[in-house]
Structures are given as structure tokens and as C-alpha cells.
């Protein structure tokens, strides 16, 4: 294995991983909660040994018992998948105390199988989320969005929870206004992405499609050909409309409206500026009858993140870099 794989697995003590099928239930039963495992120098080594047992069985299953060795690339993928499934962070050698207890009580293989079942349930949920996103996608041009949704079609049939659960067999090109943390992997990443995309699409559905198109064309005449998030400029203008005292659903800001925004925000300290923008986002959600807590928080977070751009724009005496003026 390469250096990264060795870092994940750590020292093996005896050298080779356990033979496929060899059980280590009772690998190191703990005497009491919080104690270090009795048959390992530390909980770190204890989890490493458990991981090696799981990996040995995975190798046997993957090769259908025909080999106990694998190319380095495949071995690394199996190891990374096992770490993801069991919740082991390769970059943090300190194992979760609950995981140590579960391994001690049930054995590594039982813990792994239950974790695989969770991943499989999440993969089944992906299909439902994908369908909801497709049905809720507004009729706005976006090649990136169309290609991303097409790539995610049939995701569960290509996803392999048992062996390669950390991988994403799809091309996700469409950017979100609030990107999914890179720390998430596999189906957890995909589901988080779809959940956020669903929030964005449902928000866009609250507005007249023709007005959204005109606003986005003001951003760029060929907006549909760009890798451009559709939600952000619409949500930003909705927040701007609240601050300008304009019709939120109209999404239209003119010179007078921008001047009114500048007057209301001028001189605000950074924290106060972010709070005013977040309050405006709350007003947008109230006007649109957005009552889902996650959706409201999503819009509010976007508004708060506009604060540095707004502060810079106020210094430059032009808010056109934040809010879109169109007619």
C-alpha cells in the first residue's frame, strides 16, 4: 500500500492482516466504559486491528476467495471505503469512543455490516431525492444542471456500498450557492448535494419564470451555458427588494432602489450589516411562505455571506456587483 494507505491502517504489529474469514470478536473486550481495550496497546491499535480484519474479509469477498492479495490501487480503494463506512477518519488516528465500544461488544464484522446497511438505506434515499429535485427544477436554462441531474440518474445502480462506498460514480458539475463540505464522501455527499439543490429549486419555484430569466440574462446573456448557480442571484435580489422596499416577487431593482439600500446600510459595522441582511432574508421567506426550517436557514446564510461584498460595494458607491439591475 502507498503512504496514505499505511497512514490509515497504521502499524500492524504482527505484520500481515488477519486471514480472510478469521474472526476477532472479543478482539479486546473493555473492562468498563472508557477503559482501553484489554488486548491492545491502545484504542488506536485496537481499531486498526479491527479494520484489518474487515479489510481481509473485504478482499476475500471482492476476489471471490481466489486471492488474498490485490493491486495497490484496489487495496487502497477497499481500505478507504471501509474507513468511510465505519466512520474512521484517516486523518485523525484517535478513534471514536463509541466505535471502540461497538467493536468490543459486537465484533468488527458485525459493526461493519450494520454500517453497510445504513449506507445502502442512504443509497435508496438518493433515488427519491433525485426524483424530487427533477420534478422541482424550474424551467430555466442550465446545461450544467441538466448534465448533473442526468449523471445522477440511476445512481444507486452504479453505487457499490460494500466495496467502494466512499466513491461518487457521477459527474457533479452544477455549483451550489452553499457547497457541500468536501469532508463528506460517497452517498453522504450526494444526498447532501441533492438536499441543498432541492431547497434552491423550491425557492426558485416561488418566482415567475420569465422574471427569473430576465434577471439571469442581465447577469450574462448566455447564462444557461455557464457553470452558474441559478439560485444565488435570484435570492440576492429578493433580499435586495426587501431592503429597498420593493415587491419581493418582482425581483426588480432600479437605481432608486439601490440608492435606498445604500442609505439603509451605510455606516453599519460588519456584524450589524450581516444581521440586517439576514433579517431581510427572514422577511423574504415570510413573504414567500417558506416555512421549512432548513430552507429558511439556507436563505439566511446566503444573505449573511453577502455582507463582505455589500461592504466593499458601499465603499465603491455601487451595489451592482451584489444586486442585479434589470428592466
PAKOL-83745 format. One record per residue: residue in one letter; x, y, z of N, C-alpha, C, O in turn. Coordinates in steps of 0.05 Angstrom, whole numbers, plus 32768, in hexadecimal, padded with zeros to 4 digits. Example, Ala and Ser with C-alpha at 12.3 -4.5 7.8 and 13.67 -1.06 7.14 Angstrom:
# PAKOL-83745
A81087F8E809C80F67FA6809C81087FBE809C811D7FBE80A9 S81017FD3808E81117FEB808F81028001809D810C801780A1 
***
This chain:
# PAKOL-83745
X80117FE88000800080008000801180198000802880188009 X8007802F7FF6801680487FF6801680548011800B804A8024 X8024806B801380288078802D800D807F803A800A807C8052 X7FFA8089802A7FE0809180357FD1807980407FC5807B8056 X7FD2806380317FC5804B803B7FD2804180557FC480398067 X7FEC804380567FF9803B806F7FF2804D80867FEF8044809D X7FEF806780807FE7807980957FCC807280A07FC7807480B8 X7FBA806A808E7F9F806380977F9F804A80A87F93804980BD X7FAE8036809F7FAE801D80AD7FC0801D80C57FBA800F80D9 X7FD7802B80C47FE9802B80DA7FFA801280DC7FF9800180CA X8009801180F1801A7FF980F680097FE180FB7FF47FE28108 X80127FC980F080027FB180F3800D7F9E810880017F89810C X80227FA58115802D7F94812A80387F7B811E80517F79811A X80287F67811980317F4D810F80397F4E80F280467F3C80E8 X80337F6480E4803C7F6780C980257F6580B5801E7F7980A9 X80197F4D80B180047F49809D7FE97F4C80A97FE57F4780C1 X7FD57F5480997FBA7F5680A37FAF7F3A80A97FBA7F27809E X7F9A7F3780B97F8F7F1D80BE7F867F1080A57F7E7F1D8091 X7F867EF680A47F7C7EE7808D7F5E7EEC808A7F507EF0809D X7F557EEA80717F397EEE806B7F287EDA807B7F2E7EC2807B X7F147EE480877F017ED280967F097ECE80B37EF97EC580C3 X7F227ED680BA7F2A7ED280D67F1B7EE680E87F1A7EFE80E1 X7F0F7EDD80FD7EFF7EEE810E7F0F7EFA81247F217EED812F X7F097F13812B7F157F1F81427F007F2A81547F057F3E8162 X7EE87F1E81557ED57F2681697EE17F2181847EEC7F0C818A X7EE07F3581967EEE7F3381AF7F0B7F3A81AB7F1D7F3381BB X7F117F4981947F2C7F51818E7F397F5F81A67F517F5C81AC X7F297F6F81B47F337F7C81CC7F1C7F8681DD7F177F9E81DD X7F0D7F7581EB7EF77F7E81FB7F007F9182107F147F8D821D X7EF17FA682147EF87FBA82287EEE7FB282437ED87FA68246 X7EFD7FB982577EF57FB282727EDE7FC3827C7ECC7FBA828A X7EDE7FDD82747EC97FEF827B7EC9800682687EDD800B825A X7EB3801582687EB1802C82557EC8803F82597ECF8047826F X7ED5804582427EEB805882437F06804B82467F1B80588241 X7F078031824D7F21802382507F2D801E82347F1E801B8221 X7F47801C82337F548013821A7F4F7FF582167F4C7FE7822A X7F4D7FEC81FD7F4A7FCF81F87F5F7FBF82067F777FC68207 X7F577FA882117F697F9882217F7F7F8B82107F957F87821B X7F7A7F8481F77F8D7F7581E77F9B7F8681D17FA57F7B81BE X7F9B7FA081D57FA97FB281C27FB77FC781D27FAE7FCF81E7 X7FCD7FD181C77FDD7FE581D57FCD7FFF81D87FD2800E81EB X7FBB800481C77FAA801C81C97F91801881B87F8F800581A9 X7F7E802A81BC7F66802981AC7F6C802E818E7F5E8024817D X7F81803D81897F898041816D7F91802781607F878020814A X7FA38018816D7FAB7FFE81627F947FEB81617F927FDB814E X7F827FED81747F6B7FDB81757F597FDF815C7F517FCB814F X7F547FF881557F447FFD813E7F537FF681247F477FED8111 X7F6D7FFA81247F7D7FF2810D7F7B7FD481087F787FCC80F1 X7F7D7FC5811D7F7B7FA8811A7F5F7FA081107F5C7F8E80FF X7F4A7FAD811B7F2F7FA881117F2C7FAF80F47F1F7FA180E5 X7F387FC580EC7F377FCE80D07F457FBA80BE7F3B7FB480A8 X7F5B7FAF80C77F697F9B80B77F597F8280B47F597F75809E X7F4A7F7A80C97F397F6380C67F237F6780B17F1E7F5680A0 X7F167F7F80B37F027F8680A07F0D7F8680837F017F7C8071 X7F257F9280817F317F9380667F387F78805B7F347F738043 X7F417F66806C7F477F4A80637F2E7F3D80587F2F7F2F8044 X7F187F4080667EFF7F34805C7EF67F4280427EEC7F348030 X7EFA7F5C80417EF27F6A80287F027F6180107EF87F5E7FFA X7F1C7F5C80157F2D7F527FFF7F237F367FF67F227F317FDE X7F1C7F2580097F137F0A80027EF97F0C7FF27EF57EFD7FDF X7EE77F1E7FFB7ECD7F217FEC7ED27F2D7FD07EC57F247FBD X7EE37F417FCF7EE87F4F7FB67EF47F3C7FA17EEE7F3D7F89 X7F067F2B7FAA7F147F197F987F057EFE7F967F0F7EEB7F89 X7EEF7EFC7FA57EDF7EE37FA67EF07ECB7FB07EEE7EB57FA6 X7F027ED27FC27F127EBD7FCF7F297EB37FBE7F377EA07FC6 X7F2E7EBF7FA77F427EB47F957F5E7EBF7F9B7F727EB57F91 X7F5F7ED47FAB7F797EE07FB07F787EEF7FCB7F637EF97FD3 X7F8F7EEF7FD87F917EFE7FF27FA07F187FED7FA67F268001 X7FA77F1E7FD47FB67F377FCF7FA87F467FB87F987F3A7FA9 X7FAD7F607FB77FA07F717FA37FB57F857F997FC97F8A7FA6 X7FB07F907F817FC07FA77F787FBD7FBE7F8D7FA97FC07F9A X7FD27FCD7F8F7FD37FE27FA37FBB7FF57FA17FB07FFE7FB5 X7FB47FFC7F887F9E800F7F847F8480047F8F7F7580127F9D X7F7E7FEB7F897F657FDF7F937F657FDC7FB17F517FE07FBF X7F7C7FD47FBC7F7E7FD17FD97F7A7FEC7FE77F6D7FED7FFC X7F8480017FDC7F80801C7FE77F6380247FE67F58802F7FF9 X7F55801E7FD07F3980247FCE7F2880157FE27F1680207FEF X7F2E7FFB7FE67F1F7FEC7FFA7F247FF680167F127FF78026 X7F3D7FFE801C7F43800980367F358023803B7F2980288050 X7F36803580277F28804F802A7F0A804B802D7EFE805A803C X7EFF8038801F7EE2803380217EDC8029803D7EC880318049 X7EEC801680487EE7800B80637EE8802280777ED88022808A X7EFC803480747EFE804A80877EE5805C80867EDA8064809B X7EDC8061806E7EC48072806B7EAB806480787E9D80718087 X7EA7804B80727E90803C807C7E90803B809A7E7B803F80A6 X7EA7803780A67EA9803380C37EAC804E80D27EAC804E80EA X7EAF806380C37EB2807D80D07ECD808280DB7ED0809080F0 X7EE2807780CF7EFD807B80D87F0A809180C77F0A808F80AE X7F1480A580D47F2180BB80C67F3E80B580C17F4D80B380D5 X7F4780B280A87F6380AB80A37F7680C180AC7F8D80BB80B1 X7F6C80DA80AE7F7E80F080B57F7F80F480D47F8E810580DD X7F6F80E580E27F6E80E881007F7180CC810C7F5D80BD810B X7F8880C581167F8C80AA81217F7C80A3813A7F7B808C8142 X7F7080B781467F6180B2815F7F4680A881587F3680B6814D X7F40808F815F7F25808381597F0F808E816B7F1480978181 X7EF7808D81607EE0809681707EDB808181867EDC80698181 X7ED6808B819E7ED3807981B47EBB806681B07EBC804F81B8 X7EA6807081A47E8E805F819F7E958049818B7E8B8033818E X7EA6804F81787EAE803A81647EBE802481727EBA800D816D X7ED0802C81847EE0801881937ECE800681A37ED17FEE81A3 X7EBA801281B07EA7800281C07E977FF081AF7E937FD881B6 X7E8E7FF981987E7E7FE881867E8E7FD0817C7E857FB9817B X7EA77FD581757EB97FBF816B7EBD7FAB81827EBD7F93817D X7EC27FB5819A7EC67FA381B17EAD7F9381B77EB07F7B81BE X7E967F9F81B47E7D7F9181BC7E747F7E81A67E697F6881AC X7E777F85818C7E6B7F7681767E7F7F6981647E797F558156 X7E987F7381637EAB7F6881507EAC7F7A81387E987F868130 X7EC47F7C812B7EC77F8E81147EB47F8880FD7EA97F9A80F0 X7EB07F6E80F67EA07F6780DF7E837F6F80E37E767F7980D0 X7E787F6C80FB7E5C7F7381007E597F9180FE7E457F9B80F3 X7E6C7FA081097E6B7FBD81077E6C7FC680EA7E5D7FD880E2 X7E7D7FBA80DB7E807FC180BF7E667FBB80AF7E5D7FCC809F X7E5B7FA480B47E427F9C80A57E2B7FAF80AB7E1C7FB6809A X7E297FB780C47E147FCA80CB7E197FE580BE7E067FF380B6 X7E327FED80BC7E38800680B07E33800580927E2A80198086 X7E397FEE80857E337FEB80697E157FED80647E0C7FF98050 X7E057FE280767DE87FE380737DDE800080747DCC80088066 X7DEB801180857DE4802D80867DEA803B806C7DDA804A8062 X7E01803580617E09804180477DF6803880317DEF80488020 X7DED801F80317DDA8015801E7DBF802480207DB3802A800C X7DB7802980387D9E8038803C7DA0805580317D8E805F8025 X7DB8806180357DBC807B802B7DBC807B800C7DB2808E8000 X7DC7806680007DC780647FE37DAB80617FD87DA5806C7FC3 X7D9A80537FE77D7E80517FDE7D70806D7FE07D5F80737FD0 X7D78807C7FF47D6C80977FF77D7580AA7FE17D6780BD7FDA X7D8D80A47FD57D9780B57FC07D8380B67FA87D7F80CB7F9D X7D78809F7FA27D65809E7F8B7D4D80B07F907D4380BD7F7E X7D4380B07FA97D2C80C07FB07D3380DE7FAE7D2480EE7FA3 X7D4A80E57FB97D5381017FB87D57810A7F9C7D4F81207F94 X7D6380F97F8B7D6881017F6F7D4E81067F617D4C81197F51 X7D3A80F57F657D2080F87F587D1381137F617D0881217F51 X7D1581187F7B7D0981317F867D17814A7F797D0A815D7F73 X7D3181487F777D40815E7F6B7D3881637F4E7D3381797F46 X7D36814D7F3F7D2F814F7F237D13815B7F207D0F816C7F0E X7D0081527F307CE5815C7F2E7CE381797F377CD181887F2E X7CF581827F487CF4819D7F527D0781B07F447D0981C87F4C X7D1581A77F307D2881B97F227D1881CD7F107D0881C57F00 X7D1E81E77F147D0F81FB7F047D1881FA7EE77D2D81F07EE0 X7D0782057ED57D0C82047EB87D20821B7EB17D18822D7EA2 X7D3882197EBB7D4D822C7EB67D64821E7EA87D6A82077EAF X7D70822B7E957D85821E7E867D9F821A7E977DA8822D7EA4 X7DAA82027E977DC381FD7EA47DCD81E27E9A7DC481CD7EA2 X7DE181E37E897DED81CA7E7F7DFA81BB7E967DF881A27E97 X7E0781C97EA87E1581BC7EBE7E0281AE7ED07E0781977ED9 X7DEA81BA7ED67DD681AD7EE77DCB81957ED97DC781807EE5 X7DC481987EC07DB981827EB07DCC816A7EB07DC481537EB4 X7DE581707EAA7DF9815A7EA87DFE814D7EC37E0281357EC5 X7DFD815D7ED97E0181527EF37DEB813F7EFB7DEF81297F05 X7DD281477EF67DBB81367EFD7DBB811D7EEC7DB481087EF5 X7DC381207ED37DC481087EC17DDA80F57ECB7DD680DC7ECA X7DF081007ED57E0580EF7EDF7DFD80E07EF87E0780CA7EFE X7DEC80ED7F087DE280E07F217DCB80CD7F1D7DC280C07F2F X7DC180CC7F047DAB80B97EFE7DB5809C7F037DCA80957EF9 X7DA5808D7F127DAD80717F177DC5806E7F287DD3805A7F27 X7DCB80827F397DE380817F4A7DE480687F5B7DFA805B7F5C X7DCE805F7F687DD080477F797DD9802E7F697DE5801C7F75 X7DD3802C7F507DDA80147F407DF880137F3A7E037FFE7F35 X7E05802B7F3B7E22802C7F367E33802D7F507E4B80277F50 X7E2680347F657E3380387F7F7E38801C7F8B7E27800B7F8A X7E5080197F977E577FFF7FA37E5E80037FC17E7580077FC8 X7E4980027FD27E4D80077FEE7E617FF47FFC7E707FFC800E X7E607FDB7FF47E717FC880027E8F7FCC7FFD7E9F7FC88010 X7E967FD37FE57EB37FD47FDF7EBD7FF17FDB7ED47FF77FE2 X7EAD80027FCF7EB7801C7FC87EA380327FD17E9B80437FC1 X7E9C80317FEA7E8780437FF47E8F80607FF57E7E80717FF5 X7EA980657FF57EB380817FF77EB3808F7FDC7EB780A77FDB X7EAE80807FC67EB0808C7FAB7E9580977FA27E80808F7FAC X7E9680A97F8F7E7E80B47F837E7F80AF7F657E8C80BE7F56 X7E71809A7F5C7E7180947F3F7E5E80A67F2F7E4A809D7F24 X7E6580C07F2E7E5580D47F207E6680ED7F1D7E7980F17F2B X7E5F80FD7F097E6D81167F047E5B812D7F0D7E4681337F01 X7E62813A7F237E52814F7F2F7E60816A7F287E7381727F35 X7E5681777F147E6281907F0A7E5381A97F137E5E81BF7F15 X7E3981A67F187E2981BE7F1F7E3081C77F3B7E2F81B87F4E X7E3881E17F3E7E4081EB7F597E2881F37F6A7E1481FD7F5F X7E2A81EE7F847E1681F77F967E1E82127FA27E3582197FA2 X7E0A82217FAB7E10823A7FB97E1F82357FD37E2F82447FDC X7E18821E7FE07E2582157FF97E3181FA7FF37E2381E67FF6 X7E4A81F87FEB7E5681DF7FE47E5681CA7FFA7E5781D18012 X7E5481B17FF37E55819B80067E72819980107E84819A8000 X7E768195802A7E91819280347EA0817B80277E9481668023 X7EB9818080207EC9816B80137ECF815480257ED8813F801D X7ECA8158803F7ECE814280527EBA812C804F7EBF81158057 X7EA3813280437E90811D803D7E98810D80257EA381178012 X7E9280F380257E9980E180107E8180D080077E6D80CF8015 X7E8580C37FF07E7180AF7FE77E5580B97FE77E4F80D07FDF X7E4380A87FF07E2680AE7FF07E2080C580037E0C80D37FFF X7E2F80C880187E2A80DE802A7E2E80F9801C7E1F810C8020 X7E4380FA800B7E4781137FFB7E3081177FE77E25812D7FE5 X7E2981027FD97E1481047FC47DF9810D7FD17DEC811E7FC6 X7DF281007FE77DD881077FF37DD881247FFE7DC481327FFC X7DEF812C800A7DF0814880137DEE815B7FFC7DE281707FFE X7DFB81547FE67DFA81657FCE7DDD81677FC47DD3817D7FBE X7DCF81517FC27DB381517FB87DA1815F7FCB7D8E816D7FC2 X7DA5815D7FE57D94816B7FF97D9781897FF57D8381987FF7 X7DB081927FF17DB481AF7FEE7DA981B97FD37D9D81CE7FD1 X7DAD81A87FBE7DA281AF7FA47D8381B17FA57D7781C27F98 X7D77819F7FB47D5A819F7FB77D5081B97FC47D3C81C47FBC X7D5F81C27FD87D5881DC7FE57D5A81F27FD17D4882037FD0 X7D6F81F37FC27D7382087FAE7D5D82087F997D51821D7F92 X7D5781F07F8F7D4381EE7F7A7D2781F67F847D1882047F76 X7D2081EE7F9C7D0681F57FA67D0482137FAB7CEE821E7FA8 X7D1A821F7FB37D1A823C7FB67D15824A7F9C7D05825C7F9A X7D2382417F877D1F824D7F6C7D03824A7F627CF9825A7F53 X7CF682347F6A7CDB822F7F607CC782437F6B7CB182457F60 X7CCF82537F7F7CBD82677F8A7CBB82807F787CAA82917F7D X7CCC82817F647CCD829A7F537CC482947F367CC5827D7F2D X7CBB82A87F297CB382A67F0D7CCB829F7EFD7CE082AC7EFF X7CC9828A7EEC7CE082817EDC7CEA82967EC97D0282997EC6 X7CD882A57EBD7CE182B97EAA7CF282CF7EB87D0582D87EAD X7CEA82D67ED17CF982EA7EDF7D1582DF7EE77D2982ED7EE6 X7D1682C67EEF7D2F82BA7EF57D4182B97EDD7D5982BF7EDF X7D3682B37EC67D4682B27EAD7D5282CE7EA77D6982D07EA0 X7D4182E27EAA7D4B82FD7EA47D6183067EB77D7483137EAF X7D5D82FF7ED07D7283057EE47D8C82F77EDD7DA183037EDE X7D8A82DD7ED77DA282CD7ED27DAF82D67EB87DC882D57EB6 X7DA082DF7EA47DAC82E97E8B7DBA83037E907DCD830A7E82 X7DB183127EA47DC0832A7EAC7DDB83247EB97DEE83337EB7 X7DDC830C7EC67DF583037ED07E0882FC7EB97E1F83047EB9 X7DFE82ED7EA67E0C82E67E8D7DF882DD7E787DE782CD7E7E X7DFA82E87E607DE782E07E4B7DE582C27E467DD082B87E3F X7DFC82B47E487DFC82977E447DFF82897E5F7E0F82767E61 X7DF082917E737DF482867E8D7DF082677E8E7DFD82597E9D X7DDF825D7E7C7DDA82407E7C7DF182307E737DF282187E79 X7E04823C7E657E1C822D7E5C7E33822F7E707E4782217E6D X7E30823F7E857E4582437E997E41822F7EB07E2A82257EB5 X7E56822A7EBE7E54821A7ED77E4D822E7EED7E5E82377EFC X7E3382357EEE7E29824B7EFF7E1282417F107E0082347F06 X7E1482477F2A7DFE82407F3C7DE682537F367DEA826B7F35 X7DCF82477F327DB782577F2B7DAA82647F447D9D82797F42 X7DAD82587F5B7DA082607F737DAB827A7F7E7D9D828C7F86 X7DC6827D7F7E7DD382937F8D7DCA82AE7F837DC382BF7F93 X7DCB82B47F697DC382CF7F607DA682D57F657D9F82EC7F6B X7D9582C17F637D7882C57F697D7482CA7F867D6682DD7F8E X7D8082BA7F987D7D82BE7FB47D8982D97FBD7D7D82E67FCE X7DA082E07FB27DAC82FA7FB97D9A83117FB27D9783247FC2 X7D8E83107F9A7D7C83257F927D6383267FA37D58833C7FA9 X7D59830E7FAC7D42830E7FBD7D48831C7FD87D38832B7FE2 X7D6083177FE27D6983247FFB7D6B83427FF67D6383538006 X7D76834A7FDE7D7983667FD87D5E83747FD57D5B838B7FDD X7D4A83657FCB7D2F83717FC97D2483787FE47D16838C7FE7 X7D2883667FF87D1F836C80137D2D8385801D7D1F83978029 X7D47838780197D56839F80237D4E83B880157D4F83CE8020 X7D4683B67FFC7D3E83CD7FEC7D2183D47FEF7D1883E97FE5 X7D1183C37FFD7CF583C77FFF7CE683C17FE67CD083CC7FE1 X7CF083AF7FD57CE483A87FBC7CD5838E7FBF7CD683807FD3 X7CC683877FAA7CB8836D7FA97CCB83567FA77CDB83557F94 X7CCB83447FBB7CDE832E7FBB7CDB831C7FA37CEE83147F97 X7CC283167F9C7CBE83037F867CC583107F6B7CC983027F57 X7CC6832A7F6B7CCD83387F527CEB83367F4B7CF283367F33 X7CFC83337F607D19832F7F5C7D2783477F4F7D3E83457F48 X7D19835D7F4B7D2383727F3A7D2E83897F4C7D2083947F5D X7D4783907F477D5483A67F557D5D83BB7F407D6983B47F2C X7D5683D47F467D5F83EA7F347D7383FB7F437D7B83F57F5A X7D7B84117F377D8F84227F437D85842D7F5E7D94842F7F71 X7D6B84357F5E7D6084407F777D60842B7F8D7D6584317FA4 X7D5A84127F867D5983FD7F9A7D7583F87FA57D7883F47FBD X7D8983F87F947DA483F37F9E7DAD840A7FAF7DBB84067FC3 X7DA584237FA97DAC843A7FB97D9F84377FD57DAB843F7FE9 X7D86842D7FD67D7984297FEF7D87841480007D8A84178018 X7D9083FF7FF37D9F83EA80017DB983F5800D7DC083F18024 X7DC884057FFD7DE1841080057DDD8423801D7DEC84238030 X7DC78432801C7DC1844580327DBB8436804C7DC4843E8062 X7DAD841F804A7DA6841080627DBD8400806E7DBD83FA8085 X7DD183F9805D7DE783E980677E0083F8806C7E1383EE8079 X7E02841180637E1A842180667E22842480837E1184298094 X7E3B842180897E45842580A47E41840E80B67E49840F80CE X7E3683F880AD7E3183E080BE7E4B83D180C47E5B83CD80B1 X7E4F83CA80DC7E6683B980E37E62839E80D67E4B839680D0 X7E78838E80D27E75837480C47E60836280D07E50835680C1 X7E60836080EB7E4C834E80F77E30835980F37E1E834980ED X7E2C837380F67E12837F80F27E09837C80D57DF1837880D0 X7E1B837F80C27E15837C80A67E0B836080A07DF7835D8092 X7E19834C80AA7E11833080A67DF6832B80B27DE5831D80A6 X7DF0833780CA7DD7833380D77DC0834080C67DAB833480C4 X7DC5835780BB7DB0836480AB7DAA835380927D928351808A X7DBE834880867DBA8337806E7DAB831E80767D9983158067 X7DB28312808D7DA482FA80967D8782FF809D7D7582EF8097 X7D82831780A97D66831E80AF7D56832280957D3F831B8094 X7D63832D80817D56833080677D4F8314805B7D3B8311804F X7D628301805F7D5D82E680557D4582DA80637D3582CC8057 X7D4382DE807D7D2C82D4808C7D1282E080817CFD82D3807F X7D1382FA807A7CFB8307806F7CF482FB80537CDC82F9804D X7D0882F480447D0482E7802A7CF582CD802E7CE182C88021 X7CFF82BD80407CF282A380457CD682A680507CC482968049 X7CD182BA80607CB682BF806A7CA482C780537C8D82BE8051 X7CAE82D880417C9E82E1802A7C9782CA80177C8182C9800C X7CAA82B780147CA682A180027C9A828980107C9582748003 X7C94828B802A7C888275803A7C9B825D803A7C9282468038 X7CB58262803C7CC8824D803F7CCA8246805D7CD68255806C X7CBE823080647CBD822980817CCF821280897CD1820C80A1 X7CDD820780767CF081F1807C7D0981FD80897D15820F807F X7D1081F380A17D2681FE80B07D4081FD80A17D50821080A2 X7D4681E780947D5F81E480857D6081F8806E7D7582038069 X7D4A81FC80607D49820E804A7D4D822B80537D5C823B8047 X7D40823280697D43824D80747D608252807D7D6B82678078 X7D6C823E80897D88824180927D9B8244807A7DAE8252807B X7D94823680647DA48236804C7DA4825280407DB9825D8038 X7D8C825E803E7D8A827980327D97828D80457DA582A0803C X7D93828A805F7D9F829D80727DBE829B80717DCB82B08073 X7DC88283806E7DE58280806D7DF0828E80547E05829B8055 X7DE3828A803E7DEC829880257DEC82B680297DFF82C48021 X7DD682C180357DD582DD80397DEB82E7804B7DF882FC8045 X7DF182D980607E0782E180727E2282E180647E3382F28069 X7E2582CF80517E3F82CD80437E4282E3802E7E5782E78023 X7E2C82F180287E2E830880167E3B832080237E4383338016 X7E3D8320803E7E468337804D7E61834280447E63835A803F X7E76833180407E90833D80377E8E834A801C7E9A835F8017 X7E7E833E800A7E7B83497FEF7E6C83647FF07E7283777FE3 X7E57836480017E48837D80057E59839380107E5883AA8007 X7E6A838C80247E7B83A080307E8F83AC801C7E9383C4801B X7E9A839A800B7EAC83A47FF67E9D83B57FE27EA783CA7FD9 X7E8583AC7FDB7E7583BB7FC77E6E83D77FD27E6E83EA7FC2 X7E6883D97FEB7E6183F37FF77E7984067FF67E75841E7FF1 X7E9083FB7FFB7EA8840B7FF97EAD84167FDD7EB7842C7FD9 X7EA584057FC97EA8840D7FAD7E90841C7FA27E9084247F8B X7E7D84217FB37E6584307FAC7E5584237F957E4984317F85 X7E5584087F957E4583FA7F807E3F83DE7F8A7E5083CF7F92 X7E2583D87F8A7E1C83BE7F947E1783AA7F7D7E0C83957F81 X7E1E83B27F657E1983A27F4E7E2883877F4E7E2083747F40 X7E3D83867F5D7E4C836D7F5F7E3F83597F727E4883427F74 X7E2B83627F807E1C83507F937E00834B7F8A7DF883347F89 X7DF283607F837DD6835D7F797DD583637F5B7DE483747F51 X7DC483567F4E7DC283587F307DAC836C7F297D9583697F31 X7DB383807F1A7DA083937F107D98838B7EF47DA983867EE3 X7D7E83897EF07D7483817ED57D59838E7ED07D4C83987EE3 X7D51838E7EB77D38839A7EB07D2983897E9C7D1383907E93 
***
